[in-house]
Amino acid sequence: MNNNETELRRLAALDRLEILDTSPEERFDRLTRIARQHYQVEIALLSLLDDKRQWFKSRQGLDVAETPRAIAFCDYAMRQDQVFVVADATQDPRFRNNPLVLGTPHIRFYAGMPVREPSGFKIGTLCIIDDKPRQFTERNLEVLRTLATMVEEELERSYIESDKSEYVPVSHLNRAIHHAQSVFLTSDNERAAFQQMLGDLLDLTGSQFGFIGEVMHENNGTPYLKVRAITNIAWNAETQALYQDVERRGMIFDRLDNILGQPMVTGETIISNHLTSDTRRGGLPPGHPPINTYLGIPVFSGNRHLGLIGLANRTEGYTQKLADELAPLSQTLANLIERKRLYEEKSAHKKDLELAANYDALTGLPNRRRLTELFEQELYEARERNGLVSVCLIDLDGFKNINDEYGHTVGDAVLRSVATKLQATVRSHDIVARLGGDEFVAILRDVDDERIYARLLEAIRQPINFRHHMFHISGSMGVTVYPEDDADSDLLLRHADQAMYAAKETGKNCFKLFDLQSNSSRKERTRVLEQIDSALRHQQMELYYQPKICFHNHSVNGFEALIRWNHPKEGLLKPKFFLEHIEYTEYARTLGNFVIREAVKRLLEFAEQDLPYTLSINLSPCHFLSEEFREDISSALEGCPRELRARLILEILETTVMDDTETVMENLKACRELGVDISLDDFGTGYSSLDYFRRLPTQEIKIDRSFVMDMLDDADDSMIVSAIISLSKSFKRRLVAEGIDCADVERKLIELGCDIGQGFFYSKPLPLPEALRWAADFRWESRLMA
């Protein structure tokens, strides 16, 4: 249908209302008064447009009853589907020379909302006008929209009340319109909605057969009809097959040279009351019963041909008057088809947006965003079934060289090929995603065989043939497995990434499993280092004291001072929870100096109380081997008399002396010159030679607790303890055994000639006041009660 034909239909709909040139009515005047008062404007109008003029059914603030249509602002407003606004007509090239702007009523501001008659045609506007420029937002004009809707409701009420239909009562037509709207809006079954409308059309007209079709277009623009609903004519096997075929796939009418196709060419209503002799007959599908009379009504929205209504075999035949009376229903069908198309376009657009947002455009694999969603679901299901999830992060080896040498087109082809290979290698429920660049991720369910990981890399290694080039590529892969690695999806990916870099460093073209123990240690180290400075500043570090018993005079010889951390949240922490994490950091020296100065302070207190106790402290290997150590120990001893310094025993690990022999010798010599004793701790666990043992200026040897605790049950440990005692005696070294936990071990050590013992058999490490009370109460005879 061209614009002229659309306008003719619009004018016909306006005539059907029989409202032009009628007297003013309060129901419309009330609405224009509300509009004028609400917006505080000079003029408010209900304007109706016929062929040549603009006539005002209701007017407030304007004396004239009509104006030529050629100068009507409302003519522009009717072309819109929303409020049409002119903020300042003098600045708008469409209106600045308009007589209504240059002269009375001197329009500056205009806002008009289109008004439709019951069948859907726009017949005029509800508008507000002012002689001053105004600015209104969309939200400001909501009242104008509401008032325009109320005008339409009044028009519909009048239309129904003044029904002069010859064939189709308006009330019945109105009921069919509401039927159609209700079914379309409440049902997802489009076919059922079209079928409902077709049933109403057949009932309204008394037709035996009918169809409703949607006009579609080929790529070259040629129209064809897609049948959306057709009368059930299954009266025999042939017609039953026809109807079932339409039900399954729909029916296509693509011939334009017959009575069915002609409306798609001309846009005109087709009426034939003698179809058997009509030259335009034809086009019926095989098996269709004979048709005698036919009405074809094209369905339009504006000048767009959207559909076709076909009705047949009405006993009285068809007329143009009947077709005109059905116009409101055909217009409703147009609106519903248009809404369906808009919904389909919106759905397709939404799907495209979802694809763009969730899938990699190059490979079609899930992207990082979609991977996160799928990954979270996999982890949830794994927790539900107590299963495993393997996270495999793959980075291609040498891919950059392909891009640089052959260009991105070839590089993209390689990436697509790798994506295809990975998808073909995993199972249907596994996930393959592209993170970006040349990084891919495979999420595998319940894999407990490392050969599966190797299979992924083997798939990547298969040659890729593209544009007469053969490319050989490999991948480095990092793997972590949930729930052994009990982390969230983001952290699991980071762990797999760390393992992938380990694979790269190993030599590429391989996979590495994430080192969970090493990572836990790194995390704990970071946590400790973040808190240790505060712990030192807030004096949370404290020395605990474990007694050392002299076997020769059966008395308390002294104590070993052991560091403890009074953590504000985790309670009392032993050295194993933090010392290894601060080693080789600045805090090793800080804590070492704290221990040395605390020990010197204790010795001075012992001297003031006439207590003859020695005090052993453990030195950090990195602090002892540092350049600052000699200065640190010298500074700490400045206020300590020479005779007390011999009671300070510095314990160094046997393994430490093997790290830097020259520095060890120099520092030990410096300690001896300062007057302190040296103890070789954990002896027997290292590999120092007899020559080192002879040359080291140590006064004490401490047998490692692992040998002492098992010496009664393990012959090898017993021989090692015996050999160490014998060796120490030969070199005149004082001997201390730690880890004594029972009287039998004590007895055996005494038999072998050990000098000093310590362990839980006597006492665990205690705060200083408790340790001193324990020492004061110690009696050799009562040690079995310890």
N, C-alpha and C positions, 0 to 999 in steps of 0.2 A: 504494500500500500504506500502510495506517495504522500507527501505532506498535504496536498489538496484533499485527498480522500480521507485522511485522518481528520482534517479540519471539518469536512462535511459531516463526519460521524459525531464530532464534538458538538457542532451546531445542532444536529438532530437530537442529541441528548439534552442540550439546553432547551430546545423547543418542547421536549417531552415534559419538562418540569412545569411549563406554563407559568413562569414566574416573571418574565420580562414585562415591563410597563404595568405592573400591578401596584396597588397602593402600599404605602409603608405599613410595616407590621411590627408590633411591639417586641415580639420575640427576637427579631434581628436588630432593632434599634437598641434594645437593652445591651446587646453584646458590643455594638460600636461605641455606646456611651462608656461602658466599662473600659474598653481599649483606650479611649481618649483620656479618661480620668486617670487610669493607671500610669500611662506614659507621659501625661502632662504635655500633650501635643495640641496643635490648633485644630487638626482634622482627623477623623476616623471614618472609614468608608467600607461598605460591602459592595464591591464593584463586580459587575457581570459583563463579559465581553461577547457581543455577537459579531456578525460579519463586519460591520462598518463602525460600530460605536462602542463606547464604554458607558454603561448605564449603571446608576447607583441605586441598588435596592434599599440601602440604608445609608444615610449620610449625617455626620455631625461636624458642624463648623464650615460647611460648604453650601452655597446657595444653588449652584447649577445642578441639574439632574443627570446630565450626561456630557461627554466630550467625544470628539472624534477618536477612534481607536488608534489612529496613526500617531497621536501624541501621548498615548496612555502609558504611564509607568507600569501599570498592571500587566500590559502585554509582555513586558520583559519578565515580570515576576512569575507569570504563568508558565514560562519555559523552564522554571526551576522545580526541583523537588523539595526545596527547603526555603527558609525565609530569604527574600531578596532585599538587600540593604543598599541604599545610596546615602552615604554619610554627608556629602556636600555636593548637590547637583551642579553647582557652578564650576566645580573642579572636574566633573565627569564629562568627557567628550561626547558621550551618548545623549546627554540631557542639557548641557549648558546653553544650547540655543533653542530649547523647547519653549513654546509659548507659555506653558504653565510655570516655567522657571522665570522667564523674562517678565511675565505679567502675572495677573491674579491667577492662583493664590500665592504666587512667589515661592514655589516649592524649593526648599533647600535639603531637607531630610525626608527620606522615604523608606519605609519597611513594609513589605507585603508578603503574606503567606498564601500560597495557592489553595483554592477551595475546589473540591471535587464533588460531582454529582454521584448518585448511588451506583452507577455502573463504572465509575472510575475516571471519567473524563474531567479535565480541569476546565471549569467554566468561568472562573473569576478569582478575586483575591479578597482577603480581609486585610486592610492596610491602614497604616498611621502615617500622617504627613505633618511636617512642621516648617515654619518659615525661617528657622535658624538651623545651622548644621548641628548634628547630634552624633554621639558615639554610643552604640549599644553592643554589648557582647552577646554571644550565642545564648548564654544563660539568661541575660536580661530579657530576651525575646521569647522565653518559654511561655509566658502568659499569652502572647499573641498566637502561638501555636495552639494552645489549649482552646482559645476562643474560636479559632478557625475550625477546630474539630467539632465544637458545639454547633457552629453554623452548618457543617455537613450533616450532623445528626438531625437538625431541624429540616434540612432539605429532604433527607431520606424519609422522615416522618410525613412530610407533605406529599411526597411521591406515592407512598403507600396509600394514604388516605384518599388521594384523587385518582385512584386506579381506573383507567379507561382502556385497559388492555382488551384486545379482541380475542386472543388465543390463550395467553398465559397470564393468569392472575398474578399481580405483583406480590401478594403475600406468599404464593407458592414459589415464585421466583426468588424472593428474599430468603425463604427457608432453604432453598437449594444452594444459594450463595453461602449462607451460614454453615450448611452441611459441609460444603467443599472446603471452606476456610478452617473449620474445626478439624476435619480429617487430615488436611495437609499439615496443620500446626501440631497435632498430637500424635501422629503416626509416622514411624520411620519407613513404612511400607508404601513407597510411591505408587506402585501398581494398584494397590487397594484404594488409594486416594483418587487416582484417575478413574478407576472403575466405579467408585461411588458417584462421581460427577456424571459419568456417562449414564448410569442408571437413572439419575434425576432428570437428565435431558430426555431420555426415552419416555419417562413417565409424563413429563411436562408437555411433550409434543405428540404423544401417542404413536411414536415410531416403533417399528419392529426391530430394526437393526441400527447399529451405529458404531462409531469409533471416535477416539480422541488421539490425535497424533501431534508430535513435536517436530517442527521444521528444523532440520539440521543442514549443514552445508559441506560439500566435498572440499578438498584442498583448493580446487579451482573456482570455488564459489557457487557451483551448481547446487540448487536445493534438492533435498529429498525428505521424505516423511518417515519418522520413526514412530510406529504405532505404540502408544502407551496403554490404551485400553480398547477392547473390541467386544462386541456382543458374543456371548457364548452360543454358538450355532451348532453345537455338537449333537446333531440329530442322527447321524449315521457314522460309520467307521471313517469315511473320508473327511467329513467335517470335524470329527473328534480329533483326528490326527492334526488337522490344520490348527484347531484351537490350542491343542497342547504345545504345538510348535511355537505359537505366538506367546504362550505362557512362559516357555523356557527362554526364548531368545528375542522375543519381540518380532514385529513385522516391519519390513522396509518397503515403502512405495517410492520408487525412483524414476518412474516414467512420467514425463511432463505433458505427454500428448493425448491425455484422456481426461475424463471428467474429474478424476481424483487428483490429478497433477496440475490441472489448469489454475486453481486458486493460488498455487505456489508461484505461478508465473505472473498472473494478472493482479493478484491480491483482491479479487472481486468475489462477492458471494455468488455461488452457483446454485441455480434452481432448475430442476428437470422433473416434470410431472408425467413424462412419457419416455422413460429412459430406454425402453426397448427399441424405439425408433430414433433416439437421439444420436447424432453423428459423433458426439463426444463420449459415447459409452465405451466401456472397456476398463481394464485395470483391476478387476476383481480377482482375488486369488483362486486357484483351482479348488473346487469343492464348495464354493460359496453359493447359497441359495439365490434364486433370481431376485433382482431389484427392479421395482416398477417406478418408484418416485425417489428423488434424492435431493437433499439440501446440504451444500458445502459452505461452511462459514469460516472464513479465514480469521485467525486470532492475532491481534496486533498489540504491541506496546509502543505507543508513538507511531513511528513509521517502520518499526522493526517487526517483520513477520515471524511470530514465534510458534504458531501452531495451526491446527485445522480441526474443526468439528465436522464430522460426517454423520448425517441422519438419513434413514431410508425406510421406504414402504409405510408412509403415513397414508391412511385410507383417503383422507380428504385432499392429499397433496400438500405442497408447500408454497408459501408466499413470501414476498419481501417483508411484509408487515410482521409475519411470524419471526423472521430472522432479526428484524429490528427489536422486537420485544425480548428476544434472547440476548441482546447486546450486553446487558449488565452481567449476565452469567459468563458470556464469552470474555468480557473484560476481566472478570474475576479469574478466569482460567489464565488469561495473559499474565495477570499479576502473580499468580501462583507458579507458572512456568518460569517467569523471570526470577522470582524468589528462589526457586529450585536451582536455576543456573547460577545465581549469585552465591548460593550456599555451596554448590559444587566447585565454583571458582575459588571461593574462600577456603574450602577444604583442601583443594589442590594446592593453593598458595601456602596454606598452613603446613601441608605435607612437605612441600618444597623447602619451606623454612626449617622444618624439623630435620629434614635430610641434611641441609646445609649446616645446621647447628650441631648435629650429632654424628655425621659421617664424613669421612675424609673424601673430598671431591675427586682426588686422583685415583685412589684404590678402591673406594667404596667400603672400606673397613670402618668400624666404629672409631671415632676420634677420641681425644682425651676426655672430653665431657661425657660422651656416651659410655666410654670405658668405665668411668667412675661409677655410673649407675649400675652397669652390668656386674662390675667387680663387687660392689656392695651386696648385690643380690647373691652372688656366688658365696661370699663369706657368710651371709645369713644362712643359706642352705647347708653349708658345710658345718656350721655350728649345730643345726637341727639334726643332721645325720651323723655327727661326730666324724666327719670326713676330712680330706686334705684338699688344699688348693695350692697348686704350684704356680708361682709367678715367674715367668721367663722373659727377661728384657733383652732384646737382641739389637745390636748395633752392627751395621754392615762394615766390613773391612775394605778399605780402599775405594769406597763409593765416590768420594770426592774426585778422585783421579778420572773416573768415567765421566762425571759431569764436566770436568775441566777440558778433557780431551775430545769428547764426542758431543757435548752440548746437553742442555736440559731435556730436550725431546727424547734422546736416548736414555738419559738418566731416569726420566719418568717411566719409560717402558720397562726398565730394569726393576724399578720399585713395584710396578704393577705385577710383574712376573713373580717377584719374591712374595708379594701378598697372596697371589694365587697358589703358589707352592705351599706356603704355610697353612692356608685354609684346607688344602687337599691333604695335608699331613695329620692335622688334628681331627678329633671326633666332632660330631655335629653339635654336641652340647658344650664343647670347649670354645673359648673366645680368642680371636686374633684381632688386634687393633693396631693402628698406626699412631704413634705419639707425635710424629712430625719428623721432617728431614728423613734420615735413613734409620730411624729407630722404630722397632715394632715390639709389641707385647703379646705373649700368649699366656692365657689363663687356663690351666689344665686341671681337670677335676680328678681327684683320687689317683694320682700317679705315684707309685712307689718303686719304680724301676728307672734308674738313671739312663738306661738305653733310650728311653723316650726322648730325653733332652738331646741326646746325640743325634737322634733321627731328625729333629728339627734342623739342626745345623747341616746334616747330610742333604736334606732337601734343598737348602739354600745353595749348597755347593754344586748342584747340578747345572750344567752349562745353559746359558741363555742365548738364544739365536734371535738377532734382531737386525734387519736391514743388511744382511750378508755379513754381519759381525758376530763372532762367538765370544760371549763374555763369561769369564769364570770369576765368581765372587764368593766370599765366605762371610761368616758372621762370628762375632764374639758375644757370648751370652752369659748373663748372670741369673742365678736361680735362687729364690728363697721359698720356703714351704710353710704355709699356715696349717695347723696352729703351733708347730714347733717355734716358729717365729710369730709370736702372738702380738701382732701389731695391727693398726688400722690400714686401710687400703693405700693411703698416701705414703705411709712409712714403709709398707711392704714394697712399693714401687721404688722407693729410695734405696732400700736394702738390695733389691735386685740390681739397681743401677750401680751400687758400690761393687757388687760381685762381678758385674759386667766389666767394670774398669780393671778389676783384678785379672779377669780373663785377657783383657787387652795387654796388660803388663806381662802376663805369662808368655805371650807370643801370638795372640789372636787365634782365630779359627778353633776355638774351644769354648767350653763352658766352665764356670766356677760356681760352687754353692756358697751362699752367704755364710760367713764365719760368725755365727750367732754369739759364741762365747767371747770372741774378740770384740764384737760390737758392744756386748753388755759391759765388758770391761771398760771400753772407751766411754760409754755413757756414764758409768759409775765414776770414772776418773773426772769427767767434766762436772758431774754433780758435786764431787768432793772439792774440786778446785774452786768452784763457785762459792763454797761455804767456808773454806779453811781460813781465809783471811779474817772473816768476821769472828770465827772461833778463837783465833789468837788475840784479836783486839778485845774481845769480851771475856777473856780469861776462862775459856771453857776447857782448856787442856790442863791435865792434872797427872802427877806421878803417883803410881801405886807401888807398893814395896813388898817383895817376896823374900822371906828370910833365907839365909844360907847357913848351914850347920857345919861346924868344924867337927870332924870325926875323931880328932886326936884329943881335944880337951872337952868334947861333949857340950859345946856351948854355941850360942849364936855368933857366927863370925861377922855377919853384916847382912846387907840386902842388895837385891838387884832392883833398880828403879825401872818401872815399865810405864810407858805413856798410855793414858786413857783420855777419851774425848767425852765430856759431859754434854752430849748433844741435846739441844732444847726440845726436840721432837722425838728423836729415836732412842733417847736414853744413853746409858754408858756404852761407848763403842771401844772395842779392843783394837790394837794396832793393825790387825789383818784387814780391817774394813777401810783403812785410809792411808796407811804408810806407803804402800806400793804405788798409790796414785799420785803422791806428791814427790816421789823420787824423781830426780833429774828436773825439778822445777825450783824456782826461787824459794818455795816454802820449805824445801828440805833443809836448807841452811838455817832459815828462821826457826823452824821447830828444833833443829839440832842445837842451836845456841840456847834456846829456851831450856832444853833438857840439861845441858852442861851447867848453865847458871843455877838452875834449881838444885842440881846435885851438889855444887859447891856450897850453896846456902845451907843444905841439909848437913853437910859435914861440919860447917861452923856451928850449927845448932847442936850437933852431937858433942862437939868439943866443949861447948858451954855447959852441957849436962853431964860431962865426964863419961860419955858413952863411947866405947872403943870400936864402934862398928865401921866396917868398910862399906863402900857404896859403888856398885857396878852400874854403868849406863851403856846403852847400845848406840853405836854411831851409824848414821846413814852412810852407805858406801860412797854416794856421790859427794856428800859433804866432806867426808874424810879425805877423799882424793882431790878436793878442790884446792885452788890456789889460796883461798881465804882461810882454810882450816887452821893453819899454824897461828895466824893472827887471832882467830876467834878463841882458840883454847888458851892462848897466852893472856888475852884480855880477860877472860872469865876467871883465871886463877890469880889475878893481880892482888886481890885482897885476902888470899888464902895462904896461911903460913906453910913453910916448906914441910914441916913435920906432918901436916894434915894431908898434903897432896898425895902421899904414898897410899892413903886410904881410898883415893879415887881410882877406880879401875875402868878403863875404856875398853869395851868389848867390840872387836871388829870380826867380821865373818871371814872364815878361811877362804871363801871364794873371792873376797875383795882383794886379798893380797896377790891374786893371780892377774888382776886387771892391769895394774901399772906398778910393777915391782919397784922401779926406781923411786916413784913418788911415795909408795908405801914405806920404803926404807927411810926416806928422808923425814917423813911425818912421824914415824915411830921413834926415830932418833930424837926429834924435837920434843916429843911427849916425855921421853925418858929424861931429857935434859931439864924439863919443867918439873920432874919429880913424880909423875903419875905412873901407875902400872898399866900394862897392856895385857888383855886376855884374848886368846884366839878362840872365837865362838864357833859353835856347830862343827867342831873338829871331827873329821872322818867323812864328811860329805863332799869335800873338795878333792883336788888331785895334786896338792902341793908335794913337791919332792922332799926327800930327806935333807937335801942341801938347803932348801928354803927354810925348813923347820929349824935347822941348826943356826942359820944366819938371822932369823927374825928375832928382834930384841923383845920377846914377850916373856912375861913372868908367870903366865897362867894359861892352862889349856882347859877348854870346856868341852866335854864329850857331848855330842849331839844326843838329844832326848830319844830319837828314834832307835838308837842302839841300846840305850839304857832300859827303856820300857819293855823291850822284847828279849833281853839277854837271857832270861831264865828259860824261855821257850824256844829260842833260836840259837843253835850252836854257833852259827857264823857270827851273829851279833855278839855273843859271849866272847868269842875269840878276838873280835875287833876291839871290844872294850878292854880286854886283858892286854892286847898289844899296845893300845894307846897309853894305858897306865904304865906299862913297862918302858915304853919309849919316853914318856914324860919324866919318869924317874931317872932314866939314863941322862937326860939333858937338864935335870934339876929344875923342872917346871912344876909349879903348883897345879894340882888337878882338881877340877870341879865337875861333878856329874849332875846334870839337870834331868828332870822328868822322873824322879823317884816317886813311886806311887804305892809302895808297900814295904813292910819290914823285911821281907825276903830279899828284895832287890838291895835294900840298904845293907843288909848283912853281907851279901855277896861282894858289894863294892868295898866294904871295909876289909874283907878278906883279901881282896886284890891289891889293897894299899891306896885307895882313893883318899884324897885329903878333905874335900868339902862336898856336901850334897845339898840339893834343893829340889823341891817338888811339892805336889799336893799332899803327899804323905805327911808333910809338916804343916804347910799352910798355903793357901792361894794368895795371890797378890792382894794387899790390903791398903786402904788409905793410911797415911802416916800415923795418926794417933792410934789406930787399931793395931798397926804393925808394931809400934813401940810397946804397947801393952802386951801383945803376944810374946814379944822377945823378953820382956821383964818377967813374965810368968813361965817361961820355958824351963822345963826340967827334963834332962835326958831320960830319966826313969819314966817320965809320964808321956813321952813322945808318941807312944802307941795310942794315946787318947786323942791325938791331933786329928 
